[in-house]
C-alpha cells in the first residue's frame, strides 16, 4: 500500500507501461493534478486512468494538449470546449480533426478548422475522403460553411448541395481558386 503512494515508484512504472497507473497507483495520486501532469507527460495515455476532476481541468488540458495529449481521453468539460478543440485541431488538422467528438464537428468553426489546403491534403491521400465522412452532412448544405471551406480547399466543391454549387457567391470563390 505504501508503494502505491510513492510518486517516484509509480512514475518509474509508468515509463514501462501506462497501465501500471491502474494497478499500482493509489487513488489519491490519480486525483493529484501535479502528479498526473508528470505521469501524462511521460505517457499521454495516463489521462485515461486519472480522476474525473483531473480529466475535466481545462487549464491542465490546455497545457497537455500543447504537449501532444489526445483530447478524446479528457472529460466532457474538455471534450466539449470549443476553444480547446480549436487548439487541438490547430496543432495537426489532418489528424486531430478526427479526434474531436462528433458533437463538436457540427460547429462550423470546428469543421472549418479541420480543412486543409490542397497542398496539405496531398500529405494524406485519405484526408478528403475521411473529412467528408466525418463532417456532418448538414454542413454541406450551409452557405456560410461552404464559403469558408472553399476558400481553404476548393476540392470540396462537389460535396456541397446542388443549390450551393449553383450559388453565385460559391461559384465566385471556386472560379478564383
ROLO-270590 format. One record per residue: x, y, z negated of N, C-alpha, C in turn. Coordinates in nm, 4 decimals. Layout:
# residues N
      n_c1      n_c2      n_c3     ca_c1     ca_c2     ca_c3      c_c1      c_c2      c_c3
         X         Y         Z         X         Y         Z         X         Y         Z
...
//
This chain:
# residues 177
      n_c1      n_c2      n_c3     ca_c1     ca_c2     ca_c3      c_c1      c_c2      c_c3
    0.0809   -0.1207    0.0000    0.0000    0.0000    0.0000    0.0856    0.1277    0.0000
    0.1950    0.1265   -0.0772    0.2808    0.2442   -0.0851    0.3466    0.2733    0.0501
    0.3840    0.1679    0.1218    0.4486    0.1847    0.2515    0.3534    0.2489    0.3536
    0.2239    0.2202    0.3383    0.1241    0.2753    0.4306    0.1094    0.4263    0.4162
    0.1581    0.4795    0.3042    0.1527    0.6239    0.2816    0.2851    0.6922    0.3111
    0.3859    0.6133    0.3460    0.5191    0.6676    0.3739    0.5246    0.7163    0.5188
    0.5286    0.8476    0.5346    0.5248    0.9075    0.6678    0.6378    0.8587    0.7572
    0.7589    0.8533    0.7027    0.8746    0.8137    0.7840    0.8603    0.6713    0.8371
    0.8149    0.5813    0.7536    0.7996    0.4418    0.7951    0.6911    0.4293    0.9016
    0.5797    0.4947    0.8793    0.4694    0.4866    0.9762    0.5099    0.5514    1.1084
    0.5774    0.6650    1.1045    0.6225    0.7299    1.2281    0.7218    0.6412    1.3031
    0.8080    0.5743    1.2312    0.9038    0.4826    1.2954    0.8287    0.3677    1.3630
    0.7277    0.3159    1.2970    0.6478    0.2064    1.3541    0.5759    0.2514    1.4811
    0.5256    0.3735    1.4791    0.4530    0.4279    1.5942    0.5442    0.4397    1.7171
    0.6716    0.4606    1.6950    0.7658    0.4686    1.8068    0.7659    0.3389    1.8878
    0.7321    0.2301    1.8223    0.7308    0.0989    1.8887    0.5946    0.0683    1.9499
    0.4878    0.1124    1.8845    0.3523    0.0859    1.9351    0.2532    0.1745    1.8588
    0.1751    0.2521    1.9337    0.0791    0.3427    1.8681   -0.0247    0.2681    1.7862
   -0.0482    0.1423    1.8170   -0.1471    0.0642    1.7428   -0.1053    0.0396    1.5983
    0.0235    0.0551    1.5687    0.0674    0.0408    1.4294   -0.0014    0.1440    1.3401
   -0.0420    0.2532    1.3985   -0.1140    0.3551    1.3217   -0.2419    0.2959    1.2637
   -0.3069    0.2117    1.3403   -0.4314    0.1490    1.2958   -0.4044    0.0542    1.1795
   -0.3010   -0.0269    1.1919   -0.2759   -0.1326    1.0945   -0.1938   -0.0906    0.9733
   -0.1044    0.0052    0.9936   -0.0100    0.0348    0.8873   -0.0262    0.1707    0.8200
   -0.1036    0.2580    0.8756   -0.1161    0.3911    0.8157   -0.2350    0.3980    0.7201
   -0.2116    0.4599    0.6095   -0.3175    0.4860    0.5135   -0.4140    0.5893    0.5736
   -0.5394    0.5799    0.5363   -0.6403    0.6733    0.5887   -0.6049    0.8187    0.5601
   -0.5385    0.8430    0.4485   -0.5021    0.9812    0.4149   -0.4050    1.0384    0.5176
   -0.3197    0.9552    0.5770   -0.2286    1.0030    0.6817   -0.3051    1.0357    0.8094
   -0.4056    0.9560    0.8403   -0.4841    0.9776    0.9632   -0.5650    1.1075    0.9559
   -0.5828    1.1582    0.8352   -0.6575    1.2821    0.8155   -0.5647    1.4016    0.7926
   -0.4355    1.3765    0.7896   -0.3352    1.4798    0.7656   -0.2915    1.5390    0.9003
   -0.3285    1.6649    0.9255   -0.3004    1.7264    1.0553   -0.1522    1.7327    1.0887
   -0.0707    1.7686    0.9950    0.0731    1.7790    1.0223    0.1338    1.6430    1.0562
    0.0932    1.5415    0.9808    0.1428    1.4072    1.0099    0.0948    1.3611    1.1472
   -0.0340    1.3809    1.1745   -0.0903    1.3345    1.3016   -0.0290    1.4102    1.4201
    0.0031    1.5340    1.3985    0.0701    1.6109    1.5044    0.2024    1.5429    1.5404
    0.2773    1.5041    1.4387    0.4053    1.4344    1.4618    0.3808    1.3004    1.5325
    0.2809    1.2282    1.4867    0.2505    1.0969    1.5448    0.2092    1.1100    1.6918
    0.1266    1.2082    1.7212    0.0773    1.2284    1.8578    0.1899    1.2762    1.9487
    0.2830    1.3526    1.8937    0.3985    1.3950    1.9739    0.4862    1.2753    2.0102
    0.4892    1.1745    1.9244    0.5638    1.0524    1.9544    0.4887    0.9720    2.0604
    0.3588    0.9590    2.0416    0.2768    0.8830    2.1352    0.1369    0.9426    2.1364
    0.0999    1.0041    2.2482   -0.0283    1.0751    2.2549   -0.1481    0.9827    2.2344
   -0.1308    0.8526    2.2510   -0.2407    0.7585    2.2263   -0.2813    0.7534    2.0799
   -0.1976    0.8041    1.9920   -0.2306    0.8052    1.8486   -0.3565    0.8852    1.8198
   -0.3900    0.9797    1.9053   -0.5112    1.0598    1.8830   -0.6347    0.9693    1.8741
   -0.6305    0.8563    1.9396   -0.7440    0.7630    1.9372   -0.7708    0.7109    1.7964
   -0.6686    0.7091    1.7133   -0.6797    0.6446    1.5822   -0.6815    0.7427    1.4656
   -0.6980    0.8689    1.4930   -0.6965    0.9689    1.3876   -0.8379    0.9946    1.3358
   -0.8494    1.0769    1.2361   -0.9805    1.1076    1.1778   -1.0610    1.1986    1.2703
   -1.1901    1.2007    1.2470   -1.2803    1.2862    1.3250   -1.2407    1.4335    1.3100
   -1.2033    1.4705    1.1900   -1.1629    1.6091    1.1624   -1.0453    1.6494    1.2510
   -0.9461    1.5648    1.2603   -0.8284    1.5948    1.3414   -0.8643    1.5922    1.4903
   -0.9456    1.4955    1.5318   -0.9846    1.4850    1.6728   -1.0612    1.6076    1.7212
   -1.1269    1.6773    1.6296   -1.2089    1.7928    1.6678   -1.1424    1.9272    1.6401
   -1.0181    1.9272    1.5979   -0.9466    2.0514    1.5698   -0.9008    2.1132    1.7020
   -0.9633    2.2223    1.7399   -0.9356    2.2844    1.8701   -0.7962    2.3450    1.8792
   -0.7473    2.4008    1.7706   -0.6117    2.4580    1.7734   -0.5070    2.3497    1.7920
   -0.5235    2.2407    1.7191   -0.4315    2.1283    1.7339   -0.4429    2.0709    1.8753
   -0.5643    2.0581    1.9233   -0.5858    2.0043    2.0584   -0.5162    2.0905    2.1633
   -0.5305    2.2213    2.1522   -0.4664    2.3128    2.2482   -0.3142    2.2897    2.2508
   -0.2577    2.2815    2.1329   -0.1133    2.2611    2.1209   -0.0714    2.1270    2.1820
   -0.1496    2.0232    2.1549   -0.1142    1.8900    2.2038   -0.1433    1.8723    2.3525
   -0.2480    1.9350    2.4008   -0.2782    1.9294    2.5447   -0.1634    1.9923    2.6227
   -0.1107    2.1010    2.5714    0.0034    2.1657    2.6376    0.1266    2.0741    2.6405
    0.1294    1.9768    2.5502    0.2408    1.8815    2.5460    0.2063    1.7511    2.6175
    0.0904    1.7490    2.6838    0.0561    1.6320    2.7648   -0.0480    1.5378    2.7085
   -0.1104    1.5718    2.5960   -0.2131    1.4832    2.5399   -0.3363    1.4800    2.6303
   -0.4009    1.3661    2.6334   -0.5196    1.3433    2.7159   -0.6442    1.3928    2.6424
   -0.7200    1.4808    2.7055   -0.8363    1.5432    2.6398   -0.9448    1.4418    2.6043
   -0.9537    1.3343    2.6785   -1.0572    1.2344    2.6549   -1.0456    1.1609    2.5230
   -0.9296    1.1652    2.4588   -0.9112    1.0980    2.3305   -0.9556    1.1837    2.2126
   -0.9800    1.3115    2.2372   -1.0210    1.4011    2.1294   -1.1703    1.3864    2.1017
   -1.2171    1.4544    1.9987   -1.3584    1.4509    1.9629   -1.4414    1.5405    2.0535
   -1.5725    1.5314    2.0395   -1.6642    1.6068    2.1260   -1.6463    1.7571    2.1184
   -1.6081    1.8092    2.0000   -1.5865    1.9536    1.9900   -1.4786    1.9989    2.0874
   -1.3813    1.9140    2.1107   -1.2722    1.9443    2.2037   -1.3130    1.9073    2.3466
   -1.3649    1.7860    2.3648   -1.4001    1.7380    2.4993   -1.5039    1.8262    2.5684
   -1.5851    1.8955    2.4892   -1.6915    1.9785    2.5475   -1.6600    2.1281    2.5385
   -1.5358    2.1618    2.5099   -1.4939    2.3012    2.5026   -1.4436    2.3449    2.6406
   -1.5093    2.4427    2.6980   -1.4773    2.4858    2.8341   -1.3335    2.5364    2.8468
   -1.2921    2.6190    2.7543   -1.1567    2.6756    2.7600   -1.0501    2.5663    2.7549
   -1.0683    2.4677    2.6676   -0.9712    2.3588    2.6572   -0.9718    2.2709    2.7819
   -1.0883    2.2506    2.8401   -1.0958    2.1739    2.9644   -1.0262    2.2469    3.0784
   -1.0462    2.3774    3.0865   -0.9789    2.4552    3.1912   -0.8269    2.4506    3.1729
   -0.7822    2.4577    3.0485   -0.6398    2.4468    3.0196   -0.5887    2.3093    3.0628
   -0.6584    2.2049    3.0235   -0.6198    2.0680    3.0569   -0.6094    2.0495    3.2085
   -0.7092    2.0950    3.2813   -0.7094    2.0809    3.4274   -0.5945    2.1599    3.4886
   -0.5700    2.2793    3.4375   -0.4675    2.3661    3.4971   -0.3279    2.3037    3.4947
   -0.3044    2.2129    3.4026   -0.1722    2.1515    3.3896   -0.1429    2.0527    3.5025
   -0.2468    1.9911    3.5555   -0.2321    1.8963    3.6671   -0.3706    1.8709    3.7263
   -0.4176    1.9622    3.8129   -0.5544    1.9498    3.8652   -0.5840    1.8172    3.9341
   -0.4883    1.7634    4.0076   -0.5136    1.6391    4.0803   -0.5492    1.5265    3.9842
   -0.4784    1.5165    3.8756   -0.5009    1.4081    3.7796   -0.6018    1.4469    3.6716
   -0.5876    1.5645    3.6149   -0.6622    1.5974    3.4935   -0.8098    1.6290    3.5145
   -0.8484    1.6733    3.6316   -0.9912    1.6984    3.6553   -1.0713    1.5722    3.6259
   -1.0172    1.4591    3.6641   -1.0878    1.3324    3.6477   -1.0859    1.2840    3.5029
   -1.0076    1.3499    3.4179   -1.0039    1.3171    3.2760   -1.1044    1.3957    3.1939
   -1.1722    1.4905    3.2577   -1.2752    1.5670    3.1873   -1.4042    1.4862    3.1844
   -1.4926    1.5200    3.0938   -1.6185    1.4463    3.0834   -1.7116    1.4822    3.1994
   -1.8009    1.3899    3.2323   -1.8978    1.4141    3.3403   -1.9813    1.5382    3.3103
   -2.0127    1.5569    3.1844   -2.0923    1.6735    3.1451   -2.0184    1.8029    3.1778
   -1.8892    1.8066    3.1523   -1.8116    1.9280    3.1799   -1.7993    1.9525    3.3301
   -1.7992    1.8475    3.4103   -1.7851    1.8632    3.5552   -1.9088    1.9234    3.6209
   -2.0166    1.9415    3.5460   -2.1342    2.0090    3.6010   -2.1165    2.1605    3.5984
   -2.0171    2.2082    3.5252   -1.9884    2.3512    3.5148   -1.9100    2.3954    3.6384
   -1.9559    2.4995    3.7047   -1.8926    2.5458    3.8281   -1.7457    2.5813    3.8057
   -1.7141    2.6511    3.6968   -1.5751    2.6890    3.6721   -1.4851    2.5664    3.6559
   -1.5360    2.4658    3.5894   -1.4595    2.3418    3.5700   -1.4400    2.2725    3.7049
   -1.5477    2.2621    3.7814   -1.5397    2.1956    3.9120   -1.4445    2.2692    4.0058
   -1.4475    2.4008    4.0040   -1.3570    2.4789    4.0891   -1.2124    2.4596    4.0432
   -1.1907    2.4514    3.9140   -1.0549    2.4328    3.8617   -0.9934    2.3020    3.9102
   -1.0778    2.2042    3.9404   -1.0294    2.0750    3.9873   -0.9980    2.0686    4.1351
   -1.0242    2.1757    4.2065   -0.9982    2.1784    4.3510   -0.8539    2.2195    4.3746
   -0.7908    2.1489    4.4657   -0.6531    2.1819    4.5020   -0.6486    2.2202    4.6497
   -0.5451    2.2920    4.6861   -0.5272    2.3353    4.8249   -0.5063    2.2139    4.9156
   -0.5162    2.2372    5.0454   -0.4911    2.1293    5.1418   -0.3505    2.0723    5.1227
   -0.2552    2.1610    5.0981   -0.1161    2.1164    5.0785   -0.1021    2.0291    4.9545
   -0.1630    2.0732    4.8443   -0.1571    1.9952    4.7206   -0.2289    1.8614    4.7380
   -0.3394    1.8622    4.8115   -0.4171    1.7399    4.8318   -0.3365    1.6338    4.9064
   -0.2400    1.6754    4.9851   -0.1561    1.5797    5.0588   -0.0715    1.4944    4.9647
   -0.0495    1.5419    4.8441    0.0304    1.4667    4.7464   -0.0433    1.3425    4.6963
   -0.1761    1.3448    4.7082   -0.2586    1.2318    4.6648   -0.3654    1.2089    4.7706
   -0.3455    1.1085    4.8525   -0.4363    1.0889    4.9658   -0.5788    1.0553    4.9238
   -0.5980    1.0175    4.7980   -0.7322    0.9850    4.7500   -0.8003    1.1007    4.6772
   -0.7319    1.2143    4.6649   -0.7876    1.3245    4.5866   -0.9264    1.3648    4.6371
   -0.9395    1.3913    4.7663   -1.0676    1.4390    4.8207   -1.1784    1.3369    4.7948
   -1.1509    1.2127    4.8227   -1.2488    1.1066    4.8012   -1.2912    1.1027    4.6537
   -1.1948    1.1007    4.5631   -1.2251    1.0972    4.4196   -1.2984    1.2223    4.3744
   -1.2569    1.3372    4.4262   -1.3211    1.4628    4.3875   -1.4689    1.4605    4.4249
   -1.4982    1.4149    4.5453   -1.6367    1.4111    4.5937   -1.7211    1.3167    4.5083
   -1.6644    1.2041    4.4722   -1.7368    1.1058    4.3896   -1.7593    1.1585    4.2484
   -1.6601    1.2248    4.1921   -1.6651    1.2660    4.0514   -1.7334    1.4007    4.0270
   -1.7587    1.4755    4.1313   -1.8230    1.6058    4.1159   -1.9731    1.5891    4.1393
   -2.0548    1.6410    4.0491   -2.1998    1.6243    4.0634   -2.2511    1.6735    4.1996
   -2.3363    1.5939    4.2597   -2.3899    1.6236    4.3937   -2.4591    1.7597    4.4004
   -2.5257    1.7985    4.2919   -2.5986    1.9263    4.2949   -2.5064    2.0463    4.3153
   -2.3798    2.0321    4.2787   -2.2869    2.1428    4.3018   -2.2620    2.1635    4.4510
   -2.2723    2.0571    4.5283   -2.2514    2.0688    4.6724   -2.3725    2.1305    4.7432
   -2.4709    2.1701    4.6635   -2.5867    2.2436    4.7153   -2.5915    2.3848    4.6580
   -2.4881    2.4238    4.5871   -2.4816    2.5522    4.5188   -2.3930    2.6487    4.5978
   -2.4486    2.7600    4.6389   -2.3742    2.8543    4.7234   -2.2531    2.9147    4.6515
   -2.2704    2.9524    4.5261   -2.1566    3.0091    4.4510   -2.0400    2.9107    4.4490
   -2.0714    2.7848    4.4208   -1.9675    2.6817    4.4200   -1.9053    2.6666    4.5585
   -1.9878    2.6637    4.6610   -1.9373    2.6479    4.7981   -1.8399    2.7600    4.8335
   -1.8776    2.8825    4.8031   -1.7923    2.9962    4.8381   -1.6583    2.9898    4.7653
   -1.6625    2.9570    4.6396   -1.5382    2.9491    4.5612   -1.4535    2.8282    4.6021
   -1.5186    2.7153    4.6226   -1.4474    2.5918    4.6573   -1.3795    2.6022    4.7933
   -1.4502    2.6538    4.8901   -1.3980    2.6577    5.0267   -1.2827    2.7572    5.0418
   -1.2773    2.8554    4.9552   -1.1626    2.9482    4.9580   -1.0339    2.8755    4.9187
   -1.0486    2.7708    4.8402   -0.9328    2.6937    4.7945   -0.9004    2.5815    4.8929
   -1.0039    2.5106    4.9370   -0.9817    2.3970    5.0266   -1.1012    2.3814    5.1203
   -1.0842    2.4278    5.2412   -1.1938    2.4239    5.3390   -1.2232    2.2823    5.3888
   -1.1376    2.1861    5.3558   -1.1640    2.0474    5.3950   -1.2883    1.9904    5.3265
   -1.3388    2.0587    5.2258   -1.4598    2.0130    5.1562   -1.5886    2.0545    5.2287
   -1.5760    2.1307    5.3342   -1.6910    2.1891    5.4061   -1.8003    2.0865    5.4365
   -1.7657    1.9734    5.4911   -1.8659    1.8741    5.5334   -1.9388    1.8088    5.4165
   -1.8916    1.8317    5.2957   -1.9561    1.7735    5.1770   -2.0751    1.8564    5.1307
   -2.0811    1.9798    5.1773   -2.1899    2.0683    5.1351   -2.3172    2.0410    5.2147
   -2.4281    2.0820    5.1576   -2.5576    2.0588    5.2218   -2.5600    2.1232    5.3603
   -2.6445    2.0714    5.4446   -2.6588    2.1249    5.5811   -2.6918    2.2737    5.5766
   -2.7763    2.3100    5.4828   -2.8151    2.4508    5.4668   -2.6926    2.5387    5.4394
   -2.6054    2.4923    5.3506   -2.4845    2.5695    5.3192   -2.3846    2.5669    5.4349
   -2.3799    2.4574    5.5077   -2.2895    2.4502    5.6229   -2.3281    2.5516    5.7307
   -2.4543    2.5904    5.7318   -2.5025    2.6869    5.8313   -2.5096    2.8297    5.7764
   -2.4772    2.8470    5.6488   -2.4824    2.9777    5.5837   -2.3722    3.0685    5.6396
   -2.4079    3.1921    5.6707   -2.3112    3.2843    5.7330   -2.1919    3.3151    5.6419
   -2.2137    3.3269    5.5118   -2.1028    3.3532    5.4192   -2.0071    3.2336    5.4118
   -2.0652    3.1150    5.4105   -1.9848    2.9926    5.4068   -1.9050    2.9808    5.5360
   -1.9706    3.0016    5.6474   -1.9032    2.9912    5.7779   -1.7915    3.0942    5.7905
   -1.8113    3.2124    5.7346   -1.7085    3.3149    5.7398   -1.5817    3.2678    5.6685
   -1.5974    3.2023    5.5551   -1.4807    3.1520    5.4812   -1.4130    3.0402    5.5598
   -1.4924    2.9458    5.6084   -1.4358    2.8318    5.6811   -1.3640    2.8786    5.8074
   -1.4217    2.9733    5.8775   -1.3596    3.0227    6.0013   -1.2324    3.1028    5.9764
   -1.2162    3.1548    5.8553   -1.0951    3.2305    5.8218   -0.9837    3.1434    5.7648
   -1.0117    3.0165    5.7436   -0.9091    2.9263    5.6865   -0.8284    2.8592    5.7944
//
